Amino acid sequence: MKLPLPAETREYFRDDKSRLLKISNLGLLFNKYVYSWQDGWQKKDENAREFRDDISKIQFDKKYALSVYARQKAVVQGLQNSGWHDESFELTSDTRLIIGLGGTSVIETGMTLHPLYGFPYLPASGLKGLARAYAEIGCDAPKEELLEVFGSEEKDSRNAVNNQQGNVFFMDGLPVTFPRLELDIMNPHYGEYYQGDKPPADYLNPVPVTFLTVAPGQTFSFALFSRDEGVAVKAKKWLMGGLAELGAGGKTNVGYGYFRSSATPTKQVGQNPQVTKVNSVSQPTLWENASLTWNPGNMILLARKDNKKAEIKLGNNKDIVPEALRSKLFEKKRTITANVIVEPVGNNFGIVEIK
């Protein structure tokens, strides 16, 4: 097999796949030196699948992610010393995470990687958009607050007189160490139809496509800063809400990209191993007429009362919800009102019972 690379590079790699996979920068390996290429700049799909599988098994050097993470912490400290107010926090991926799946890639499915060090990360621009989406969808924030935090949507310089700069700056979401990668699969059934070759029909054969994801349980660091402490706190709340309830990256509608607090332990509730809640020794409290919403993506049931919220991860078993309320909540996906017993865990609450 020959690679479409400069002669010196090809001579170094020869046909030795093990040497190729010793590259320490995932970005170079993923976007440049792909051993699925054949003569004539063609590639074989089976080789591309093998390539993704090999990448998912590599233990990349952790020092790159750690050094960038430490550098961002130093930047935040410098901003604090200069009179800025920062809001920093860490969250752990609760499900698989995929950023940039549809991006340009030599192996069809992409992944957003740090341009210098090659580890997966969440770009600041995407986090800002996610926070705004949650502010609008989850909090129904007034336009004045959106302008204060994010600035104007109108970017046309001809209307610059009406534009307003946002007061909050978002930083990239960085892994605290090089995140573990996992191979996942999508299985389109009508590939020939999408290519314009045949009409959609049941006789068409599915063609599995593998792609790389960030595994669940990987911790990421987030930070934002502003001269105004109040708007920074508000933006942090919206960003955390977006990461926990809307999800980051692609395929969030089917459960990808959801985060949880890094310090939130879980334990079993009653005899049902599918129902989990946060561990606590505090006394339960009754929230009368709390609002309940269901997120099918991360399987979390959320209760809100007086600007406070509690949650529980249900899995596939929803017995904690009274039968009379299930249809409207789970099938119609509407917000319902119920009496909810919660108990505090640190600064959060967990749902114990619903009446």
C-alpha positions in Angstrom: 0.0 0.0 0.0 1.2 3.5 -0.9 0.2 6.7 0.8 -0.3 10.0 -1.2 2.3 11.8 0.9 5.7 13.4 0.1 8.3 10.9 -0.8 10.3 11.4 2.4 7.2 11.0 4.6 6.2 7.9 2.7 9.7 6.5 3.1 9.5 7.0 6.8 6.1 5.4 7.2 6.7 2.7 4.5 3.9 0.2 4.9 4.3 0.0 8.7 0.9 0.7 10.3 2.3 0.4 13.8 4.7 3.2 13.1 1.9 5.3 11.7 -0.2 4.8 14.9 2.7 6.0 17.1 1.9 9.6 16.1 1.2 11.5 19.4 -1.1 14.1 17.8 -4.6 12.8 17.1 -5.3 15.8 14.9 -2.5 14.9 12.5 -3.4 11.2 12.6 -7.1 11.8 12.1 -6.9 14.5 9.4 -3.7 13.9 7.6 -1.9 10.5 7.7 -4.7 8.1 6.9 -3.4 4.6 6.0 -6.7 3.9 4.2 -5.5 5.8 1.1 -4.6 3.7 -1.9 -2.9 4.6 -5.2 -4.8 7.2 -7.2 -5.9 9.0 -4.1 -8.7 6.4 -3.5 -9.5 4.7 -0.3 -11.2 1.5 0.8 -14.1 1.8 3.2 -13.0 -1.3 5.1 -9.6 0.3 5.7 -11.2 3.5 6.9 -13.3 1.5 9.5 -10.1 -0.3 10.6 -8.4 3.0 10.9 -11.1 4.4 13.2 -11.1 1.3 15.3 -7.3 1.5 15.7 -7.5 5.2 16.8 -10.1 4.4 19.5 -7.6 2.0 21.1 -4.6 4.3 21.2 -3.6 5.8 24.6 -2.5 9.3 23.5 0.0 11.3 25.6 -1.9 13.2 28.3 0.6 16.0 28.7 -0.8 18.1 25.8 -4.3 18.3 27.3 -2.9 18.9 30.8 -0.6 21.7 29.7 -3.4 23.5 27.8 -5.8 23.0 30.7 -3.2 24.5 33.1 -2.6 27.4 30.8 -6.3 28.2 30.7 -6.3 28.2 34.5 -3.4 30.6 34.5 -5.3 32.9 32.1 -8.3 32.9 34.4 -6.1 33.7 37.4 -4.6 36.6 35.4 -8.0 37.9 34.6 -9.0 37.8 38.2 -5.9 39.8 39.2 -6.9 42.4 36.5 -10.3 43.0 38.0 -12.4 40.6 35.9 -15.0 38.3 37.5 -14.8 34.7 36.3 -17.1 31.7 36.7 -15.3 28.4 36.3 -16.7 24.9 36.7 -16.2 21.3 35.7 -18.8 18.9 34.3 -18.5 15.2 33.3 -20.0 13.8 30.1 -23.0 11.7 31.0 -23.3 10.2 27.5 -21.1 9.9 24.5 -20.0 13.2 23.0 -19.5 14.0 19.3 -18.4 17.5 18.2 -18.0 18.2 14.5 -19.4 14.9 13.2 -20.4 16.5 9.9 -17.2 18.4 9.4 -14.8 17.9 6.5 -12.8 14.7 7.0 -10.8 12.3 4.8 -12.7 9.4 6.4 -16.2 10.8 5.9 -17.1 11.4 9.6 -15.4 14.3 11.3 -14.5 15.3 14.8 -13.5 18.8 16.2 -10.0 18.6 17.5 -7.7 21.2 19.0 -5.9 22.9 16.0 -2.5 22.6 17.7 -2.6 19.7 20.1 -5.2 17.4 18.5 -7.4 16.5 21.5 -11.2 16.8 21.4 -12.6 20.0 22.9 -15.7 22.2 22.8 -15.1 25.5 21.0 -16.1 28.7 22.9 -18.4 29.8 20.0 -20.5 26.7 20.3 -20.7 27.0 24.1 -21.9 30.6 23.7 -24.6 29.5 21.3 -25.6 26.7 23.6 -26.0 29.1 26.5 -28.1 31.4 24.5 -30.3 28.5 23.3 -30.9 27.5 26.8 -31.6 31.1 27.9 -34.3 31.3 25.2 -35.8 27.8 25.4 -35.3 26.8 29.0 -35.6 30.2 30.8 -37.6 32.4 28.4 -35.1 35.1 29.1 -36.2 38.7 28.1 -34.5 40.3 25.2 -32.8 42.9 27.4 -31.0 40.1 29.3 -29.9 38.4 26.1 -28.4 41.6 24.8 -26.6 42.2 28.1 -24.9 38.8 28.1 -24.5 37.9 24.4 -24.8 41.2 22.5 -26.7 41.9 19.3 -27.5 39.2 16.7 -27.3 41.8 13.9 -23.7 41.7 12.6 -24.2 43.9 9.5 -21.8 46.8 9.8 -24.4 49.1 8.1 -26.5 48.7 11.3 -23.6 49.1 13.7 -25.2 52.0 15.4 -27.8 49.7 16.8 -25.4 46.9 17.8 -24.5 46.1 21.3 -21.5 44.1 22.5 -22.1 41.3 25.0 -20.6 41.6 28.4 -19.6 37.9 28.8 -16.6 36.2 27.2 -16.7 32.4 26.9 -13.6 30.2 26.9 -13.1 26.8 25.2 -14.4 23.8 27.1 -11.2 21.8 27.7 -10.7 18.2 28.9 -8.8 18.0 32.2 -6.9 15.1 30.6 -6.8 13.5 27.2 -10.4 12.0 26.9 -11.0 8.4 26.3 -12.3 7.7 22.8 -14.9 5.1 21.7 -16.1 3.8 18.4 -19.8 4.2 17.6 -21.9 3.3 14.6 -24.7 4.7 12.5 -26.6 2.4 10.1 -28.2 4.3 7.2 -30.7 2.1 5.3 -31.2 4.1 2.2 -27.7 5.1 1.1 -28.4 4.5 -2.6 -31.4 6.7 -2.4 -29.5 9.5 -0.8 -26.9 9.2 -3.6 -29.7 9.5 -6.2 -29.3 6.0 -7.6 -32.5 4.3 -6.5 -35.9 5.2 -4.9 -36.2 4.5 -1.2 -37.4 0.9 -0.6 -37.1 -1.9 2.0 -35.0 -4.0 -0.3 -32.1 -1.6 0.0 -29.3 -2.9 2.2 -28.1 -0.9 5.3 -24.5 0.3 5.2 -22.9 0.6 8.7 -20.7 3.7 9.1 -18.4 3.9 12.2 -17.4 7.1 13.8 -15.3 8.3 16.8 -16.8 9.7 19.9 -15.7 10.9 23.3 -16.6 8.3 25.9 -19.0 9.0 28.8 -17.4 9.9 32.1 -14.8 12.4 30.7 -14.4 15.6 32.7 -14.3 19.0 30.9 -13.4 22.4 32.3 -15.5 25.5 31.4 -14.9 29.2 32.1 -16.4 32.5 31.3 -15.6 36.0 32.5 -17.0 39.5 32.6 -16.5 42.9 34.3 -20.1 42.4 35.7 -20.4 39.7 38.3 -24.2 39.5 37.9 -24.2 38.7 34.2 -21.3 36.2 34.6 -23.3 34.3 37.1 -26.4 34.4 34.9 -24.4 33.2 31.9 -22.9 30.3 33.9 -26.3 29.2 34.9 -27.5 29.2 31.3 -24.4 27.3 30.1 -24.7 24.7 32.7 -28.4 24.3 31.9 -27.6 23.9 28.2 -24.9 21.3 28.8 -27.2 19.3 31.2 -30.5 19.6 29.4 -30.0 20.4 25.8 -26.7 18.6 25.1 -23.6 19.8 23.2 -22.5 18.8 19.8 -24.3 16.5 17.4 -27.0 13.9 17.7 -28.4 15.3 21.0 -31.9 14.2 20.0 -30.8 10.6 20.5 -28.9 11.1 23.7 -25.4 12.3 22.8 -23.6 15.2 24.4 -25.2 15.5 27.9 -23.2 16.5 31.0 -23.6 16.2 34.7 -21.9 17.6 37.7 -18.5 16.0 38.3 -19.2 15.7 42.0 -22.7 14.1 41.8 -22.6 10.5 43.0 -25.6 8.2 42.5 -27.2 5.3 44.3 -30.1 3.0 43.8 -33.7 4.0 44.8 -35.8 1.3 46.4 -35.7 -2.1 44.6 -35.6 -0.7 41.1 -32.0 -0.9 39.7 -33.0 1.4 36.7 -33.9 4.4 38.8 -31.0 6.4 40.3 -30.8 9.6 42.3 -28.1 11.7 44.0 -26.8 10.4 47.3 -27.7 12.4 50.4 -28.3 12.1 54.1 -30.4 15.3 54.4 -34.0 15.4 55.3 -36.5 15.3 52.4 -38.6 18.4 51.5 -42.0 18.6 49.8 -42.3 20.9 46.8 -46.0 21.5 46.2 -47.1 22.1 42.6 -43.6 21.7 41.1 -43.1 21.8 37.4 -41.9 18.5 35.9 -40.2 18.1 32.5 -38.8 15.0 30.8 -35.6 15.0 28.7 -35.6 11.8 26.6 -32.1 12.5 25.4 -30.3 12.0 28.7 -33.3 10.2 30.4 -33.4 12.8 33.2 -36.6 14.0 34.9 -36.4 17.6 36.1 -38.5 19.3 38.7 -38.6 23.1 39.2 -39.9 25.2 42.1 -39.2 28.8 43.1 -36.0 29.1 40.9 -34.7 25.8 42.3 -34.5 22.5 40.5 -34.1 18.8 41.3 -33.5 15.9 39.0 -33.4 12.1 38.8 -32.1 9.8 36.0 -34.8 7.3 35.2 -33.3 5.0 32.6 -36.0 3.0 30.9 -38.1 2.5 34.0 -40.5 5.3 34.8 -42.4 3.8 37.8 -41.5 6.8 40.1 -44.0 8.8 38.1 -47.7 8.1 38.9 -49.4 6.3 36.1 -52.0 9.1 35.6 -49.2 11.5 34.7 -47.1 9.4 32.4 -48.8 9.9 29.1 -48.7 13.6 29.2 -45.1 13.7 30.5 -43.4 11.0 28.5 -45.5 10.5 25.3 -46.7 14.1 24.7 -43.5 15.5 26.3 -45.4 18.3 28.1 -44.6 20.0 31.3 -46.8 18.8 34.2 -47.5 19.9 37.8 -47.1 17.6 40.7 -46.1 17.4 44.3 -42.5 16.3 44.5 -40.4 15.2 47.5 -36.8 16.2 47.1 -33.6 16.2 49.3 -30.6 18.5 49.0 -27.2 17.4 47.9 -24.6 20.1 48.2 -26.0 23.0 46.1 -28.4 20.7 44.1 -31.5 18.6 44.8 -32.4 15.0 44.0 -36.0 13.8 43.4 -37.1 11.2 45.9 -40.8 10.7 45.2 -43.6 12.1 43.0 -47.2 12.3 44.2 
